[in-house]
Amino acid sequence: MRMFLGMVLGALLLGCGVYVYDSMQTSSVAHGEVATTNRTIVNWDVAKADWDALRDRAHKDWVRISSK
C-alpha cells in the first residue's frame, strides 16, 4: 500500500512540477523564433483537447449505459 501511495504521489508531484515549469516558460507563439530555446515540455492545448474529448466520451457512454 505504501508503494502504491508513493507512486501516485510521485506522479502527482511530477505532473505539478512540469506544469509549474511550463507555466514559467515563454510561448513560441507569443515571441516567434526567439522562444524556441524556451519551449514547454507539454503542449497543454493538445492535452486539454484530449482530456475534454475523453470526458465528453465518458459522459456520453455513461448516459447511454444508464438509460438502459
Backbone as XML, in Angstrom:
<?xml version="1.0"?>
<chain id="A" units="angstrom">
  <residue number="1" name="MET">
    <atom name="N" x="0.818" y="-1.191" z="0.000"/>
    <atom name="CA" x="0.000" y="0.000" z="0.000"/>
    <atom name="C" x="0.864" y="1.259" z="0.000"/>
  </residue>
  <residue number="2" name="ARG">
    <atom name="N" x="1.953" y="1.246" z="0.773"/>
    <atom name="CA" x="2.847" y="2.407" z="0.808"/>
    <atom name="C" x="3.469" y="2.654" z="-0.562"/>
  </residue>
  <residue number="3" name="MET">
    <atom name="N" x="3.840" y="1.575" z="-1.225"/>
    <atom name="CA" x="4.471" y="1.709" z="-2.530"/>
    <atom name="C" x="3.493" y="2.316" z="-3.534"/>
  </residue>
  <residue number="4" name="PHE">
    <atom name="N" x="2.251" y="1.853" z="-3.520"/>
    <atom name="CA" x="1.234" y="2.392" z="-4.418"/>
    <atom name="C" x="0.992" y="3.868" z="-4.126"/>
  </residue>
  <residue number="5" name="LEU">
    <atom name="N" x="0.881" y="4.219" z="-2.864"/>
    <atom name="CA" x="0.674" y="5.616" z="-2.482"/>
    <atom name="C" x="1.876" y="6.464" z="-2.903"/>
  </residue>
  <residue number="6" name="GLY">
    <atom name="N" x="3.069" y="5.935" z="-2.765"/>
    <atom name="CA" x="4.273" y="6.643" z="-3.191"/>
    <atom name="C" x="4.310" y="6.872" z="-4.687"/>
  </residue>
  <residue number="7" name="MET">
    <atom name="N" x="3.864" y="5.871" z="-5.454"/>
    <atom name="CA" x="3.843" y="6.028" z="-6.906"/>
    <atom name="C" x="2.817" y="7.072" z="-7.329"/>
  </residue>
  <residue number="8" name="VAL">
    <atom name="N" x="1.648" y="7.072" z="-6.704"/>
    <atom name="CA" x="0.615" y="8.063" z="-7.029"/>
    <atom name="C" x="1.096" y="9.459" z="-6.653"/>
  </residue>
  <residue number="9" name="LEU">
    <atom name="N" x="1.669" y="9.589" z="-5.463"/>
    <atom name="CA" x="2.177" y="10.881" z="-5.025"/>
    <atom name="C" x="3.305" y="11.356" z="-5.941"/>
  </residue>
  <residue number="10" name="GLY">
    <atom name="N" x="4.181" y="10.468" z="-6.354"/>
    <atom name="CA" x="5.264" y="10.820" z="-7.272"/>
    <atom name="C" x="4.741" y="11.292" z="-8.619"/>
  </residue>
  <residue number="11" name="ALA">
    <atom name="N" x="3.723" y="10.603" z="-9.134"/>
    <atom name="CA" x="3.142" y="11.005" z="-10.412"/>
    <atom name="C" x="2.489" y="12.387" z="-10.301"/>
  </residue>
  <residue number="12" name="LEU">
    <atom name="N" x="1.802" y="12.628" z="-9.201"/>
    <atom name="CA" x="1.181" y="13.948" z="-8.997"/>
    <atom name="C" x="2.233" y="15.043" z="-8.869"/>
  </residue>
  <residue number="13" name="LEU">
    <atom name="N" x="3.288" y="14.772" z="-8.125"/>
    <atom name="CA" x="4.359" y="15.762" z="-7.989"/>
    <atom name="C" x="5.037" y="16.027" z="-9.332"/>
  </residue>
  <residue number="14" name="LEU">
    <atom name="N" x="5.256" y="14.991" z="-10.115"/>
    <atom name="CA" x="5.865" y="15.160" z="-11.428"/>
    <atom name="C" x="4.970" y="16.012" z="-12.326"/>
  </residue>
  <residue number="15" name="GLY">
    <atom name="N" x="3.679" y="15.699" z="-12.359"/>
    <atom name="CA" x="2.746" y="16.467" z="-13.179"/>
    <atom name="C" x="2.670" y="17.920" z="-12.757"/>
  </residue>
  <residue number="16" name="CYS">
    <atom name="N" x="2.620" y="18.168" z="-11.455"/>
    <atom name="CA" x="2.576" y="19.543" z="-10.951"/>
    <atom name="C" x="3.880" y="20.272" z="-11.246"/>
  </residue>
  <residue number="17" name="GLY">
    <atom name="N" x="4.990" y="19.583" z="-11.106"/>
    <atom name="CA" x="6.282" y="20.195" z="-11.395"/>
    <atom name="C" x="6.417" y="20.597" z="-12.856"/>
  </residue>
  <residue number="18" name="VAL">
    <atom name="N" x="5.994" y="19.719" z="-13.752"/>
    <atom name="CA" x="6.047" y="20.032" z="-15.180"/>
    <atom name="C" x="5.126" y="21.195" z="-15.498"/>
  </residue>
  <residue number="19" name="TYR">
    <atom name="N" x="3.946" y="21.220" z="-14.890"/>
    <atom name="CA" x="3.018" y="22.321" z="-15.135"/>
    <atom name="C" x="3.609" y="23.653" z="-14.667"/>
  </residue>
  <residue number="20" name="VAL">
    <atom name="N" x="4.202" y="23.667" z="-13.493"/>
    <atom name="CA" x="4.814" y="24.891" z="-12.973"/>
    <atom name="C" x="5.973" y="25.329" z="-13.868"/>
  </residue>
  <residue number="21" name="TYR">
    <atom name="N" x="6.826" y="24.391" z="-14.267"/>
    <atom name="CA" x="7.945" y="24.710" z="-15.150"/>
    <atom name="C" x="7.443" y="25.287" z="-16.468"/>
  </residue>
  <residue number="22" name="ASP">
    <atom name="N" x="6.444" y="24.634" z="-17.065"/>
    <atom name="CA" x="5.909" y="25.098" z="-18.343"/>
    <atom name="C" x="5.219" y="26.444" z="-18.218"/>
  </residue>
  <residue number="23" name="SER">
    <atom name="N" x="4.561" y="26.699" z="-17.095"/>
    <atom name="CA" x="3.869" y="27.977" z="-16.950"/>
    <atom name="C" x="4.850" y="29.133" z="-16.816"/>
  </residue>
  <residue number="24" name="MET">
    <atom name="N" x="6.105" y="28.850" z="-16.448"/>
    <atom name="CA" x="7.115" y="29.906" z="-16.333"/>
    <atom name="C" x="7.843" y="30.155" z="-17.653"/>
  </residue>
  <residue number="25" name="GLN">
    <atom name="N" x="7.694" y="29.268" z="-18.626"/>
    <atom name="CA" x="8.366" y="29.411" z="-19.912"/>
    <atom name="C" x="7.551" y="30.301" z="-20.841"/>
  </residue>
  <residue number="26" name="THR">
    <atom name="N" x="8.207" y="30.872" z="-21.817"/>
    <atom name="CA" x="7.522" y="31.710" z="-22.792"/>
    <atom name="C" x="6.886" y="30.842" z="-23.862"/>
  </residue>
  <residue number="27" name="SER">
    <atom name="N" x="5.914" y="31.382" z="-24.516"/>
    <atom name="CA" x="5.231" y="30.678" z="-25.586"/>
    <atom name="C" x="5.915" y="30.985" z="-26.907"/>
  </residue>
  <residue number="28" name="SER">
    <atom name="N" x="6.107" y="29.972" z="-27.741"/>
    <atom name="CA" x="6.714" y="30.205" z="-29.051"/>
    <atom name="C" x="5.774" y="30.995" z="-29.950"/>
  </residue>
  <residue number="29" name="VAL">
    <atom name="N" x="4.478" y="30.949" z="-29.691"/>
    <atom name="CA" x="3.517" y="31.720" z="-30.466"/>
    <atom name="C" x="3.646" y="33.199" z="-30.129"/>
  </residue>
  <residue number="30" name="ALA">
    <atom name="N" x="3.861" y="33.518" z="-28.868"/>
    <atom name="CA" x="3.906" y="34.906" z="-28.432"/>
    <atom name="C" x="5.183" y="35.617" z="-28.847"/>
  </residue>
  <residue number="31" name="HIS">
    <atom name="N" x="6.298" y="34.897" z="-28.959"/>
    <atom name="CA" x="7.570" y="35.557" z="-29.199"/>
    <atom name="C" x="8.322" y="35.042" z="-30.420"/>
  </residue>
  <residue number="32" name="GLY">
    <atom name="N" x="7.698" y="34.268" z="-31.262"/>
    <atom name="CA" x="8.318" y="33.817" z="-32.504"/>
    <atom name="C" x="9.535" y="32.939" z="-32.320"/>
  </residue>
  <residue number="33" name="GLU">
    <atom name="N" x="10.558" y="33.160" z="-33.160"/>
    <atom name="CA" x="11.731" y="32.292" z="-33.171"/>
    <atom name="C" x="12.603" y="32.429" z="-31.933"/>
  </residue>
  <residue number="34" name="VAL">
    <atom name="N" x="12.513" y="33.535" z="-31.243"/>
    <atom name="CA" x="13.322" y="33.752" z="-30.047"/>
    <atom name="C" x="12.978" y="32.737" z="-28.964"/>
  </residue>
  <residue number="35" name="ALA">
    <atom name="N" x="11.737" y="32.328" z="-28.902"/>
    <atom name="CA" x="11.272" y="31.446" z="-27.835"/>
    <atom name="C" x="11.540" y="29.970" z="-28.104"/>
  </residue>
  <residue number="36" name="THR">
    <atom name="N" x="12.169" y="29.633" z="-29.202"/>
    <atom name="CA" x="12.401" y="28.208" z="-29.494"/>
    <atom name="C" x="13.315" y="27.555" z="-28.461"/>
  </residue>
  <residue number="37" name="THR">
    <atom name="N" x="14.188" y="28.316" z="-27.823"/>
    <atom name="CA" x="15.029" y="27.733" z="-26.782"/>
    <atom name="C" x="14.267" y="27.557" z="-25.478"/>
  </residue>
  <residue number="38" name="ASN">
    <atom name="N" x="13.142" y="28.208" z="-25.318"/>
    <atom name="CA" x="12.347" y="28.133" z="-24.092"/>
    <atom name="C" x="11.035" y="27.392" z="-24.321"/>
  </residue>
  <residue number="39" name="ARG">
    <atom name="N" x="11.085" y="26.330" z="-25.105"/>
    <atom name="CA" x="9.862" y="25.589" z="-25.404"/>
    <atom name="C" x="9.365" y="24.858" z="-24.168"/>
  </residue>
  <residue number="40" name="THR">
    <atom name="N" x="8.061" y="24.712" z="-24.089"/>
    <atom name="CA" x="7.461" y="23.990" z="-22.966"/>
    <atom name="C" x="7.634" y="22.494" z="-23.156"/>
  </residue>
  <residue number="41" name="ILE">
    <atom name="N" x="7.538" y="21.755" z="-22.066"/>
    <atom name="CA" x="7.686" y="20.304" z="-22.112"/>
    <atom name="C" x="6.420" y="19.656" z="-22.670"/>
  </residue>
  <residue number="42" name="VAL">
    <atom name="N" x="5.277" y="20.156" z="-22.252"/>
    <atom name="CA" x="3.987" y="19.581" z="-22.638"/>
    <atom name="C" x="3.206" y="20.599" z="-23.450"/>
  </residue>
  <residue number="43" name="ASN">
    <atom name="N" x="2.580" y="20.157" z="-24.519"/>
    <atom name="CA" x="1.692" y="21.019" z="-25.292"/>
    <atom name="C" x="0.331" y="20.987" z="-24.595"/>
  </residue>
  <residue number="44" name="TRP">
    <atom name="N" x="0.095" y="21.953" z="-23.724"/>
    <atom name="CA" x="-1.078" y="21.936" z="-22.854"/>
    <atom name="C" x="-2.381" y="22.103" z="-23.627"/>
  </residue>
  <residue number="45" name="ASP">
    <atom name="N" x="-2.347" y="22.761" z="-24.784"/>
    <atom name="CA" x="-3.569" y="22.893" z="-25.586"/>
    <atom name="C" x="-4.020" y="21.527" z="-26.096"/>
  </residue>
  <residue number="46" name="VAL">
    <atom name="N" x="-3.080" y="20.731" z="-26.560"/>
    <atom name="CA" x="-3.404" y="19.386" z="-27.045"/>
    <atom name="C" x="-3.852" y="18.497" z="-25.886"/>
  </residue>
  <residue number="47" name="ALA">
    <atom name="N" x="-3.162" y="18.609" z="-24.745"/>
    <atom name="CA" x="-3.545" y="17.807" z="-23.576"/>
    <atom name="C" x="-4.953" y="18.157" z="-23.114"/>
  </residue>
  <residue number="48" name="LYS">
    <atom name="N" x="-5.315" y="19.452" z="-23.131"/>
    <atom name="CA" x="-6.665" y="19.867" z="-22.728"/>
    <atom name="C" x="-7.704" y="19.350" z="-23.714"/>
  </residue>
  <residue number="49" name="ALA">
    <atom name="N" x="-7.400" y="19.430" z="-25.009"/>
    <atom name="CA" x="-8.332" y="18.931" z="-26.023"/>
    <atom name="C" x="-8.556" y="17.425" z="-25.866"/>
  </residue>
  <residue number="50" name="ASP">
    <atom name="N" x="-7.471" y="16.676" z="-25.611"/>
    <atom name="CA" x="-7.604" y="15.234" z="-25.404"/>
    <atom name="C" x="-8.403" y="14.932" z="-24.140"/>
  </residue>
  <residue number="51" name="TRP">
    <atom name="N" x="-8.152" y="15.683" z="-23.073"/>
    <atom name="CA" x="-8.883" y="15.488" z="-21.819"/>
    <atom name="C" x="-10.372" y="15.791" z="-22.024"/>
  </residue>
  <residue number="52" name="ASP">
    <atom name="N" x="-10.689" y="16.880" z="-22.739"/>
    <atom name="CA" x="-12.085" y="17.224" z="-22.999"/>
    <atom name="C" x="-12.772" y="16.150" z="-23.831"/>
  </residue>
  <residue number="53" name="ALA">
    <atom name="N" x="-12.064" y="15.606" z="-24.828"/>
    <atom name="CA" x="-12.639" y="14.545" z="-25.656"/>
    <atom name="C" x="-12.896" y="13.293" z="-24.818"/>
  </residue>
  <residue number="54" name="LEU">
    <atom name="N" x="-11.961" y="12.947" z="-23.942"/>
    <atom name="CA" x="-12.139" y="11.787" z="-23.062"/>
    <atom name="C" x="-13.322" y="11.997" z="-22.118"/>
  </residue>
  <residue number="55" name="ARG">
    <atom name="N" x="-13.416" y="13.188" z="-21.531"/>
    <atom name="CA" x="-14.503" y="13.490" z="-20.613"/>
    <atom name="C" x="-15.864" y="13.453" z="-21.321"/>
  </residue>
  <residue number="56" name="ASP">
    <atom name="N" x="-15.931" y="14.023" z="-22.536"/>
    <atom name="CA" x="-17.185" y="14.006" z="-23.290"/>
    <atom name="C" x="-17.594" y="12.586" z="-23.673"/>
  </residue>
  <residue number="57" name="ARG">
    <atom name="N" x="-16.612" y="11.776" z="-24.081"/>
    <atom name="CA" x="-16.921" y="10.398" z="-24.453"/>
    <atom name="C" x="-17.405" y="9.605" z="-23.236"/>
  </residue>
  <residue number="58" name="ALA">
    <atom name="N" x="-16.744" y="9.808" z="-22.085"/>
    <atom name="CA" x="-17.167" y="9.115" z="-20.866"/>
    <atom name="C" x="-18.584" y="9.532" z="-20.473"/>
  </residue>
  <residue number="59" name="HIS">
    <atom name="N" x="-18.890" y="10.812" z="-20.622"/>
    <atom name="CA" x="-20.234" y="11.290" z="-20.282"/>
    <atom name="C" x="-21.284" y="10.678" z="-21.218"/>
  </residue>
  <residue number="60" name="LYS">
    <atom name="N" x="-20.981" y="10.647" z="-22.521"/>
    <atom name="CA" x="-21.919" y="10.050" z="-23.486"/>
    <atom name="C" x="-22.122" y="8.561" z="-23.207"/>
  </residue>
  <residue number="61" name="ASP">
    <atom name="N" x="-21.027" y="7.856" z="-22.903"/>
    <atom name="CA" x="-21.135" y="6.432" z="-22.585"/>
    <atom name="C" x="-21.932" y="6.221" z="-21.302"/>
  </residue>
  <residue number="62" name="TRP">
    <atom name="N" x="-21.733" y="7.081" z="-20.305"/>
    <atom name="CA" x="-22.481" y="6.965" z="-19.055"/>
    <atom name="C" x="-23.969" y="7.170" z="-19.298"/>
  </residue>
  <residue number="63" name="VAL">
    <atom name="N" x="-24.317" y="8.162" z="-20.109"/>
    <atom name="CA" x="-25.724" y="8.417" z="-20.423"/>
    <atom name="C" x="-26.305" y="7.219" z="-21.170"/>
  </residue>
  <residue number="64" name="ARG">
    <atom name="N" x="-25.553" y="6.667" z="-22.121"/>
    <atom name="CA" x="-26.026" y="5.515" z="-22.891"/>
    <atom name="C" x="-26.225" y="4.298" z="-21.990"/>
  </residue>
  <residue number="65" name="ILE">
    <atom name="N" x="-25.284" y="4.048" z="-21.091"/>
    <atom name="CA" x="-25.370" y="2.881" z="-20.210"/>
    <atom name="C" x="-26.477" y="3.058" z="-19.173"/>
  </residue>
  <residue number="66" name="SER">
    <atom name="N" x="-26.609" y="4.259" z="-18.619"/>
    <atom name="CA" x="-27.591" y="4.463" z="-17.564"/>
    <atom name="C" x="-29.021" y="4.551" z="-18.108"/>
  </residue>
  <residue number="67" name="SER">
    <atom name="N" x="-29.181" y="4.767" z="-19.418"/>
    <atom name="CA" x="-30.526" y="4.831" z="-19.974"/>
    <atom name="C" x="-31.115" y="3.453" z="-20.233"/>
  </residue>
  <residue number="68" name="LYS">
    <atom name="N" x="-30.308" y="2.407" z="-20.139"/>
    <atom name="CA" x="-30.807" y="1.040" z="-20.395"/>
    <atom name="C" x="-31.590" y="0.519" z="-19.238"/>
  </residue>
</chain>
